Amino acid sequence: MNDHVDGNMLAGALWQVFRPDITTAEARCAGCGMTGPVAGLHVYTAAAGTVGRCPNCQQVTLQMVQSTHAMWLSTAGLSYLRFPNQG
């Protein structure tokens, strides 16, 4: 019995998440629990990629690396990103 579908089923839901301005999303630091907008992160761009750190505890909350062929995004340092419904 096959009770699952493939990841293409997520396309619509993920489009709803990544369509709005992500800097307005509420982010929760997995380290200290502080919440605030993504725009409030301390962002560093001197390394090979872009690093967002919690303004309270300085934990790395997200990392972004871009090459000519791809982009990688890690949000491993966040407990969640909360997006308001877009109506």
N, CA, C and O atoms as a GROMACS GRO file, in nm:
protein
  348
    1MET      N    1   0.084  -0.119   0.000
    1MET     CA    2   0.000   0.000   0.000
    1MET      C    3   0.089   0.125   0.000
    1MET      O    4   0.176   0.140   0.086
    2ASN      N    5   0.067   0.213  -0.095
    2ASN     CA    6   0.144   0.337  -0.107
    2ASN      C    7   0.061   0.451  -0.049
    2ASN      O    8  -0.036   0.495  -0.111
    3ASP      N    9   0.097   0.499   0.070
    3ASP     CA   10   0.017   0.601   0.137
    3ASP      C   11   0.080   0.740   0.134
    3ASP      O   12   0.044   0.827   0.213
    4HIS      N   13   0.175   0.761   0.043
    4HIS     CA   14   0.238   0.893   0.033
    4HIS      C   15   0.249   0.935  -0.114
    4HIS      O   16   0.238   0.854  -0.206
    5VAL      N   17   0.272   1.066  -0.132
    5VAL     CA   18   0.298   1.122  -0.265
    5VAL      C   19   0.437   1.184  -0.260
    5VAL      O   20   0.497   1.194  -0.153
    6ASP      N   21   0.489   1.227  -0.374
    6ASP     CA   22   0.623   1.284  -0.374
    6ASP      C   23   0.622   1.432  -0.334
    6ASP      O   24   0.516   1.491  -0.315
    7GLY      N   25   0.739   1.490  -0.323
    7GLY     CA   26   0.756   1.628  -0.277
    7GLY      C   27   0.694   1.733  -0.366
    7GLY      O   28   0.681   1.848  -0.323
    8ASN      N   29   0.657   1.699  -0.488
    8ASN     CA   30   0.589   1.795  -0.574
    8ASN      C   31   0.459   1.845  -0.512
    8ASN      O   32   0.412   1.953  -0.546
    9MET      N   33   0.402   1.766  -0.423
    9MET     CA   34   0.278   1.805  -0.355
    9MET      C   35   0.299   1.931  -0.270
    9MET      O   36   0.202   2.001  -0.239
   10LEU      N   37   0.422   1.959  -0.234
   10LEU     CA   38   0.454   2.075  -0.150
   10LEU      C   39   0.465   2.206  -0.229
   10LEU      O   40   0.474   2.313  -0.169
   11ALA      N   41   0.465   2.199  -0.360
   11ALA     CA   42   0.490   2.318  -0.442
   11ALA      C   43   0.398   2.434  -0.408
   11ALA      O   44   0.445   2.546  -0.390
   12GLY      N   45   0.271   2.410  -0.400
   12GLY     CA   46   0.175   2.517  -0.371
   12GLY      C   47   0.195   2.577  -0.233
   12GLY      O   48   0.195   2.699  -0.217
   13ALA      N   49   0.212   2.491  -0.134
   13ALA     CA   50   0.231   2.540   0.003
   13ALA      C   51   0.362   2.617   0.017
   13ALA      O   52   0.366   2.722   0.080
   14LEU      N   53   0.468   2.565  -0.041
   14LEU     CA   54   0.597   2.635  -0.032
   14LEU      C   55   0.595   2.767  -0.109
   14LEU      O   56   0.661   2.863  -0.069
   15TRP      N   57   0.521   2.772  -0.218
   15TRP     CA   58   0.507   2.899  -0.292
   15TRP      C   59   0.441   3.003  -0.202
   15TRP      O   60   0.479   3.120  -0.205
   16GLN      N   61   0.342   2.961  -0.122
   16GLN     CA   62   0.276   3.053  -0.029
   16GLN      C   63   0.375   3.106   0.074
   16GLN      O   64   0.363   3.221   0.118
   17VAL      N   65   0.471   3.025   0.115
   17VAL     CA   66   0.569   3.065   0.216
   17VAL      C   67   0.674   3.158   0.157
   17VAL      O   68   0.704   3.262   0.216
   18PHE      N   69   0.730   3.123   0.042
   18PHE     CA   70   0.844   3.197  -0.011
   18PHE      C   71   0.806   3.311  -0.104
   18PHE      O   72   0.894   3.383  -0.151
   19ARG      N   73   0.680   3.329  -0.132
   19ARG     CA   74   0.634   3.438  -0.218
   19ARG      C   75   0.643   3.574  -0.149
   19ARG      O   76   0.689   3.669  -0.212
   20PRO      N   77   0.603   3.588  -0.022
   20PRO     CA   78   0.607   3.720   0.041
   20PRO      C   79   0.749   3.764   0.075
   20PRO      O   80   0.844   3.686   0.062
   21ASP      N   81   0.763   3.886   0.119
   21ASP     CA   82   0.892   3.941   0.162
   21ASP      C   83   0.936   3.866   0.287
   21ASP      O   84   0.877   3.882   0.394
   22ILE      N   85   1.038   3.783   0.274
   22ILE     CA   86   1.081   3.698   0.385
   22ILE      C   87   1.139   3.780   0.501
   22ILE      O   88   1.143   3.730   0.614
   23THR      N   89   1.183   3.902   0.476
   23THR     CA   90   1.240   3.982   0.585
   23THR      C   91   1.135   4.022   0.688
   23THR      O   92   1.170   4.062   0.799
   24THR      N   93   1.007   4.011   0.654
   24THR     CA   94   0.901   4.043   0.749
   24THR      C   95   0.856   3.921   0.829
   24THR      O   96   0.779   3.934   0.924
   25ALA      N   97   0.903   3.803   0.791
   25ALA     CA   98   0.866   3.681   0.864
   25ALA      C   99   0.927   3.684   1.004
   25ALA      O  100   1.036   3.737   1.025
   26GLU      N  101   0.854   3.626   1.100
   26GLU     CA  102   0.906   3.616   1.236
   26GLU      C  103   0.996   3.493   1.245
   26GLU      O  104   0.958   3.383   1.205
   27ALA      N  105   1.116   3.515   1.297
   27ALA     CA  106   1.212   3.406   1.314
   27ALA      C  107   1.234   3.382   1.462
   27ALA      O  108   1.241   3.476   1.541
   28ARG      N  109   1.246   3.255   1.500
   28ARG     CA  110   1.275   3.220   1.640
   28ARG      C  111   1.410   3.152   1.645
   28ARG      O  112   1.431   3.049   1.581
   29CYS      N  113   1.502   3.210   1.722
   29CYS     CA  114   1.636   3.154   1.738
   29CYS      C  115   1.627   3.021   1.813
   29CYS      O  116   1.564   3.013   1.919
   30ALA      N  117   1.690   2.919   1.758
   30ALA     CA  118   1.689   2.788   1.823
   30ALA      C  119   1.779   2.787   1.946
   30ALA      O  120   1.766   2.699   2.032
   31GLY      N  121   1.870   2.883   1.956
   31GLY     CA  122   1.961   2.887   2.070
   31GLY      C  123   1.902   2.951   2.193
   31GLY      O  124   1.901   2.889   2.300
   32CYS      N  125   1.852   3.074   2.180
   32CYS     CA  126   1.804   3.148   2.298
   32CYS      C  127   1.653   3.168   2.300
   32CYS      O  128   1.598   3.210   2.402
   33GLY      N  129   1.585   3.138   2.189
   33GLY     CA  130   1.440   3.151   2.185
   33GLY      C  131   1.389   3.289   2.150
   33GLY      O  132   1.268   3.310   2.144
   34MET      N  133   1.478   3.384   2.125
   34MET     CA  134   1.434   3.519   2.089
   34MET      C  135   1.359   3.515   1.957
   34MET      O  136   1.398   3.443   1.865
   35THR      N  137   1.252   3.592   1.947
   35THR     CA  138   1.177   3.603   1.822
   35THR      C  139   1.182   3.747   1.773
   35THR      O  140   1.189   3.841   1.852
   36GLY      N  141   1.177   3.762   1.643
   36GLY     CA  142   1.176   3.892   1.580
   36GLY      C  143   1.179   3.875   1.430
   36GLY      O  144   1.194   3.763   1.381
   37PRO      N  145   1.164   3.984   1.356
   37PRO     CA  146   1.164   3.972   1.210
   37PRO      C  147   1.302   3.934   1.156
   37PRO      O  148   1.404   3.966   1.216
   38VAL      N  149   1.302   3.865   1.044
   38VAL     CA  150   1.428   3.829   0.978
   38VAL      C  151   1.511   3.956   0.954
   38VAL      O  152   1.634   3.951   0.959
   39ALA      N  153   1.446   4.067   0.927
   39ALA     CA  154   1.517   4.193   0.904
   39ALA      C  155   1.597   4.238   1.026
   39ALA      O  156   1.686   4.322   1.013
   40GLY      N  157   1.567   4.185   1.144
   40GLY     CA  158   1.638   4.223   1.265
   40GLY      C  159   1.764   4.142   1.291
   40GLY      O  160   1.837   4.171   1.386
   41LEU      N  161   1.791   4.039   1.209
   41LEU     CA  162   1.913   3.960   1.227
   41LEU      C  163   2.036   4.044   1.199
   41LEU      O  164   2.030   4.141   1.122
   42HIS      N  165   2.147   4.009   1.260
   42HIS     CA  166   2.276   4.071   1.227
   42HIS      C  167   2.334   3.990   1.111
   42HIS      O  168   2.356   3.870   1.124
   43VAL      N  169   2.358   4.056   0.999
   43VAL     CA  170   2.399   3.988   0.876
   43VAL      C  171   2.543   4.020   0.844
   43VAL      O  172   2.585   4.136   0.847
   44TYR      N  173   2.619   3.916   0.813
   44TYR     CA  174   2.761   3.929   0.780
   44TYR      C  175   2.782   3.875   0.639
   44TYR      O  176   2.735   3.766   0.605
   45THR      N  177   2.854   3.952   0.558
   45THR     CA  178   2.873   3.914   0.418
   45THR      C  179   3.020   3.902   0.378
   45THR      O  180   3.049   3.886   0.260
   46ALA      N  181   3.113   3.909   0.473
   46ALA     CA  182   3.255   3.906   0.440
   46ALA      C  183   3.304   3.766   0.405
   46ALA      O  184   3.409   3.752   0.341
   47ALA      N  185   3.234   3.662   0.444
   47ALA     CA  186   3.278   3.525   0.415
   47ALA      C  187   3.231   3.483   0.276
   47ALA      O  188   3.184   3.566   0.197
   48ALA      N  189   3.246   3.356   0.247
   48ALA     CA  190   3.207   3.303   0.115
   48ALA      C  191   3.058   3.316   0.090
   48ALA      O  192   3.015   3.320  -0.025
   49GLY      N  193   2.980   3.322   0.194
   49GLY     CA  194   2.836   3.335   0.181
   49GLY      C  195   2.785   3.443   0.274
   49GLY      O  196   2.862   3.524   0.326
   50THR      N  197   2.655   3.443   0.295
   50THR     CA  198   2.591   3.538   0.384
   50THR      C  199   2.545   3.463   0.508
   50THR      O  200   2.488   3.355   0.500
   51VAL      N  201   2.573   3.522   0.624
   51VAL     CA  202   2.538   3.460   0.752
   51VAL      C  203   2.449   3.554   0.829
   51VAL      O  204   2.482   3.671   0.845
   52GLY      N  205   2.336   3.503   0.879
   52GLY     CA  206   2.249   3.578   0.967
   52GLY      C  207   2.266   3.526   1.109
   52GLY      O  208   2.258   3.405   1.133
   53ARG      N  209   2.288   3.617   1.203
   53ARG     CA  210   2.306   3.578   1.343
   53ARG      C  211   2.198   3.642   1.429
   53ARG      O  212   2.150   3.751   1.400
   54CYS      N  213   2.163   3.572   1.536
   54CYS     CA  214   2.067   3.624   1.632
   54CYS      C  215   2.125   3.749   1.697
   54CYS      O  216   2.239   3.748   1.742
   55PRO      N  217   2.048   3.858   1.703
   55PRO     CA  218   2.099   3.980   1.765
   55PRO      C  219   2.113   3.969   1.917
   55PRO      O  220   2.178   4.053   1.979
   56ASN      N  221   2.054   3.866   1.976
   56ASN     CA  222   2.061   3.848   2.121
   56ASN      C  223   2.179   3.762   2.163
   56ASN      O  224   2.258   3.802   2.249
   57CYS      N  225   2.193   3.642   2.103
   57CYS     CA  226   2.297   3.548   2.146
   57CYS      C  227   2.407   3.525   2.041
   57CYS      O  228   2.504   3.455   2.069
   58GLN      N  229   2.392   3.582   1.924
   58GLN     CA  230   2.488   3.572   1.813
   58GLN      C  231   2.499   3.432   1.751
   58GLN      O  232   2.592   3.406   1.676
   59GLN      N  233   2.405   3.343   1.782
   59GLN     CA  234   2.404   3.212   1.716
   59GLN      C  235   2.378   3.231   1.568
   59GLN      O  236   2.298   3.316   1.529
   60VAL      N  237   2.444   3.151   1.485
   60VAL     CA  238   2.415   3.152   1.341
   60VAL      C  239   2.276   3.094   1.323
   60VAL      O  240   2.250   2.979   1.359
   61THR      N  241   2.187   3.173   1.266
   61THR     CA  242   2.049   3.129   1.246
   61THR      C  243   2.022   3.086   1.103
   61THR      O  244   1.946   2.993   1.078
   62LEU      N  245   2.085   3.153   1.009
   62LEU     CA  246   2.071   3.112   0.869
   62LEU      C  247   2.199   3.140   0.793
   62LEU      O  248   2.275   3.231   0.826
   63GLN      N  249   2.219   3.060   0.690
   63GLN     CA  250   2.335   3.076   0.603
   63GLN      C  251   2.288   3.063   0.458
   63GLN      O  252   2.203   2.980   0.426
   64MET      N  253   2.345   3.146   0.373
   64MET     CA  254   2.312   3.144   0.231
   64MET      C  255   2.441   3.149   0.151
   64MET      O  256   2.526   3.235   0.175
   65VAL      N  257   2.456   3.059   0.057
   65VAL     CA  258   2.572   3.056  -0.032
   65VAL      C  259   2.519   3.047  -0.174
   65VAL      O  260   2.430   2.967  -0.203
   66GLN      N  261   2.573   3.130  -0.261
   66GLN     CA  262   2.528   3.131  -0.400
   66GLN      C  263   2.649   3.114  -0.492
   66GLN      O  264   2.753   3.176  -0.473
   67SER      N  265   2.632   3.028  -0.591
   67SER     CA  266   2.732   3.012  -0.696
   67SER      C  267   2.667   3.047  -0.829
   67SER      O  268   2.551   3.090  -0.832
   68THR      N  269   2.737   3.030  -0.934
   68THR     CA  270   2.679   3.060  -1.066
   68THR      C  271   2.571   2.960  -1.104
   68THR      O  272   2.489   2.987  -1.193
   69HIS      N  273   2.570   2.843  -1.040
   69HIS     CA  274   2.477   2.738  -1.079
   69HIS      C  275   2.369   2.704  -0.976
   69HIS      O  276   2.272   2.636  -1.008
   70ALA      N  277   2.387   2.750  -0.853
   70ALA     CA  278   2.292   2.709  -0.750
   70ALA      C  279   2.295   2.805  -0.630
   70ALA      O  280   2.384   2.889  -0.619
   71MET      N  281   2.196   2.789  -0.543
   71MET     CA  282   2.192   2.863  -0.418
   71MET      C  283   2.157   2.764  -0.307
   71MET      O  284   2.071   2.678  -0.324
   72TRP      N  285   2.225   2.776  -0.194
   72TRP     CA  286   2.200   2.693  -0.078
   72TRP      C  287   2.151   2.782   0.034
   72TRP      O  288   2.202   2.892   0.055
   73LEU      N  289   2.052   2.734   0.107
   73LEU     CA  290   1.998   2.807   0.221
   73LEU      C  291   1.984   2.710   0.337
   73LEU      O  292   1.920   2.606   0.324
   74SER      N  293   2.044   2.744   0.450
   74SER     CA  294   2.028   2.665   0.572
   74SER      C  295   1.964   2.754   0.678
   74SER      O  296   2.011   2.865   0.704
   75THR      N  297   1.859   2.704   0.738
   75THR     CA  298   1.795   2.774   0.850
   75THR      C  299   1.805   2.688   0.976
   75THR      O  300   1.717   2.692   1.062
   76ALA      N  301   1.912   2.610   0.986
   76ALA     CA  302   1.929   2.514   1.095
   76ALA      C  303   1.931   2.582   1.232
   76ALA      O  304   1.898   2.518   1.332
   77GLY      N  305   1.968   2.708   1.240
   77GLY     CA  306   1.973   2.778   1.367
   77GLY      C  307   1.841   2.842   1.409
   77GLY      O  308   1.835   2.913   1.509
   78LEU      N  309   1.735   2.817   1.333
   78LEU     CA  310   1.603   2.870   1.366
   78LEU      C  311   1.512   2.758   1.412
   78LEU      O  312   1.517   2.647   1.358
   79SER      N  313   1.428   2.786   1.511
   79SER     CA  314   1.323   2.691   1.549
   79SER      C  315   1.211   2.696   1.448
   79SER      O  316   1.151   2.593   1.414
   80TYR      N  317   1.182   2.818   1.399
   80TYR     CA  318   1.078   2.833   1.298
   80TYR      C  319   1.089   2.967   1.229
   80TYR      O  320   1.157   3.058   1.277
   81LEU      N  321   1.022   2.978   1.117
   81LEU     CA  322   0.992   3.102   1.047
   81LEU      C  323   0.841   3.108   1.039
   81LEU      O  324   0.777   3.014   0.992
   82ARG      N  325   0.782   3.218   1.085
   82ARG     CA  326   0.636   3.231   1.083
   82ARG      C  327   0.596   3.341   0.984
   82ARG      O  328   0.641   3.455   0.995
   83PHE      N  329   0.512   3.303   0.889
   83PHE     CA  330   0.465   3.395   0.786
   83PHE      C  331   0.318   3.425   0.810
   83PHE      O  332   0.240   3.332   0.828
   84PRO      N  333   0.279   3.551   0.812
   84PRO     CA  334   0.136   3.581   0.822
   84PRO      C  335   0.065   3.536   0.696
   84PRO      O  336   0.123   3.537   0.587
   85ASN      N  337  -0.061   3.496   0.708
   85ASN     CA  338  -0.140   3.459   0.591
   85ASN      C  339  -0.150   3.578   0.498
   85ASN      O  340  -0.162   3.692   0.542
   86GLN      N  341  -0.145   3.552   0.370
   86GLN     CA  342  -0.148   3.657   0.268
   86GLN      C  343  -0.287   3.686   0.216
   86GLN      O  344  -0.303   3.761   0.120
   87GLY      N  345  -0.388   3.629   0.277
   87GLY     CA  346  -0.526   3.658   0.240
   87GLY      C  347  -0.576   3.592   0.123
   87GLY      O  348  -0.692   3.612   0.086
   0.00000   0.00000   0.00000
